[in-house]
């Protein structure tokens, strides 16, 4: 005699088996310390790579020149600064190889600006993915970091080529200053990208405030004027020490030290490398702290979006 199938009994049996299974936390958003998020991001590295590629392609979608625009914009900016500030206002008369000096500062500061401004809207711009699938939310601001580094590498090639064009290539050991400069920018840029990306989900004015701050920080950095000029204006006291200790200022100075061969030691702080090292340690602490803030905020991203 064949037993009849009872759907109610089968359903109850299935629910019983499911209830006996141990709970497995999936996508825990605010636990795991520092190691677990890194492991999760590593496991989703293919997704991170796809987001970086998508970000780069979307910027120049349907554009005939494509990535050439990553060169046109900074070169246009350089031309404006060189003509207006360098020639009309006479800044070039006090700074040898003014074009290299300005372009070095613009290149490293552009990396910071692109990381922060790209990161601040990264979660909001990917609201569809955030609401539909689970992945470490950090991949969105990190994708902006990756795209910014790609564009930065292109501009670096132009900068190095420009140093050869003016007959002042960076042959000395000072070129190694570029390494801590880039590290400073990446660490601080990623820290603030994570923080602002999380805050921007709940307070959308954050992205507009970030644009204003980026504009202010550019003119507060020794890009179109020298560090010694800032010292003359600020008087060389505590205010000037605070100005010098700014990690963005240190990164710009380090990059100029690396590629601006016309400069001498008097144009830079005597303890520049030490100051950069201290700023880097502080930056790592900020990165870890802001990452924890981001993880605390991301629990309600889907609902807020």
Buried (B, 14 or more C-beta within 10 A) or exposed (E): EEEEEEEEEEEEEEEEEEEEEEEEEEEEBEEBEEEEBBEBBEEBEEBBEEBBBEBBEEBBEEEEEEBEBBBEEBBEBBEEBBEEBBEEEEBBEEBBBBBBBBBBBBBBBBBBBBBBBBBBBBBBBBBEBBEEEEBBBBBBBBBBBBBBBBBBEBBBEBBBEBBEEEEBBBEEEBBBBBEBBBBBBBBBBBBBBBBBBBBBBEEEEBBEBBEEBBEEBBEBBBBBBBBBBBBEEBEEEEEBEEBBBBBBBBBBBBBBBBBBBBBEEEBBBEEBBEBBBBBBEBBBEBBEEBBBBBBEBBEEBBEBB
